[in-house]
Amino acid sequence: MFRDNQRKAGAVLSYLQILIHNLSGILYTPVMLRFLGQSEYGLYNLSASTISYLGLLSFGINNSYVHFYSRYQADDDQRHIAKLNGVYLLILCFIAIFALVAGLILLNFLPEIFDKSLSFQEINKTKKLMFILMISLAVTFPASLFSSYIHVQEHFVFQRILSLIKTFCSPFLTIPLLLMGYQSVALAVISMSTTIAESCVSVWYCLKKLKIQISFGQIDWFLLKEIWIFSFFIFVNIFIDQVNGNLSKFLLGIYKGSVSVAIYGIASQLCTFYIQLSSTFQTVFTPKINRMVAEKNDNQRLTILFTSVGRIQFMILFFFCLGYIFFGKPFIHFWAGDDYLSAYPIGLILLISMTIPLIQNLGIPIQQAKNKHQFWAVVCFLVSIFNLIVSIPLCKKYGGIGCSIGTSLSNIIGNGIFMNLYYHKKIGLDMKYFWLSILSIFPALIFPAIFGFVVTSFIDLYQLGTLLISGILFSLVFISAIWFFAFNKSEKKKCKPFLLYFRISRYQ
C-alpha cells in the first residue's frame, strides 16, 4: 500500500513539478532572452550541451543500480546491499575525478573546435560557462548513489518535493543576478549552486532517514565485473540519447553560429517538456518492474503494464502534440518573439518523430531488468552513427531544419522500427496487443483535430487573450473526447477518485 501510494503521489507531484518548471520557463525564458540576447543565450545552450557529453563518462553505472539492488532485495540480503553501495560510491567518485580531468582537457581545445563560428570573446566566455557546469556535473556523480537509493526505496514524494523546491528557486535566484549584469554566467552559477544543495539534502535523507548502509570492505571483483558489463550497454543507450539530443546544437555551433543554436534551443526546450511528460511513468515504475522480473518474470503481466502505461502516455503526449500543431506558432510568437518563429517547424519535426519511442519508454527498464539490453544497444549505436553521417550535410545546407530531419530519421529507424521488433522478438512483449490498444484511441482524436483546424482557419490567434481562450477550449474538447471515446473501464475507474476529490473540494 505504501509503495502504491508513493507511486501515485510521485506521479502527481512529477506532473506538478513539470507544470511549474515549464510555466516558470514560459515566463522566465522571454525575460532571459531579453537580458542575454540571441548570441549570449546561444553560448549558454552550446556550453550546456557540450558539457552534457561528459555525463556519458558514468557509463550507465547509475542506471544499473536498481537492477542489482532488486536482485539482492528479493533475497533480503542486506550485507550484499551494503557492499553494493560501497562499490558504487567508489566507482562514482573515480568517475567524478576523471570527468574533471577530461573537462579541463576539453577546455584547452575549445579555440580549435569553435574558431570558425565563435569570436575570441565568445570562446573565453564559453570556457567560463563550461568550467562552472563541469564542477556541477562532477558533484552529481557520487551524489547519484543516494538519489538512486531513495528511488529504489520508492520514496518518490520526498524526491519530487525536493525537485519542486529546486524548480522554484532557480528563476528567483537567477533574475536578480541578470539584473546585476552577470549574464549567462549567472545561469551557470545558479545551476551549480542548486545542484550542490539538492545533492547535499539527498545525502542527508539517506543517512538520517533511510539509514543507508555502505560497506568499503574487500572489493567483490565478480560483482564489479557484472556491473561494468551490464552498465556498458546502458552507456551505449545513454550515448545515443545524448548524441541525438545534443548533436544538432554542436553541429550548428560549428557550421552556423550561436544564433542558430539559440533558435534550435527553443525547439529543444519544447522537446524536453515533451520527454518529461512521458518519463514520469518510467521513473515511478522502474523499481516495480525490476521487482516483478526478479520475483516472477511474467511476460503477460509486463505486457499489460507496458500497454496500460503506454496508452496513458499516448493520450498525454498527443494532447501536447496536437496543441503544438495548431497553437505552436502563435505560442512561440508570444513566448520567445518573432526572431524565434523558425523554431516551430524544427519542434514539429522532432515532436512527431519522438512520439513512438516515448509512449514505449517503459520498455527500457523492462529490457534492463531482464538483462536483455545488449543487442538493442548495439543496433542503436549503429543508428546514432547514421544520425551523425546524415546530419552533417543536412546541417550545412538547411541549418536547424536539416538537423531536426537527421535526428528524426534516426529516431524512426532506431527507436521506432528496431525497438518494436526487438521488444516483440527478444523481450517477450506482445507488440500486436500494444498497437491494437493504441490504435483504438485514434477515433477520439478526430474531434479535437477538427476543432483545432476550424480555430486556426477562422480565428486570429496572434492576440494573447484569443490564444488562451482557444487553448482552454481545445483542452476541454480533447479531455471530453478522450473520456467518452478512448478511456476503457479500468482507466475511468482509476480517474474517478481524482474526480471525487475535486467534487468534494468544490462543496467544502
Helices and strands as residue ranges (DSSP letters): H 2-52, G 53-58, H 61-74, H 78-108, H 110-114, H 120-152, H 156-179, H 184-208, H 221-255, H 258-295, H 299-335, G 338-340, H 343-359, H 363-369, H 374-398, H 400-410, I 411-418, H 419-422, I 423-427, H 431-439, H 442-458, H 464-485, H 489-507
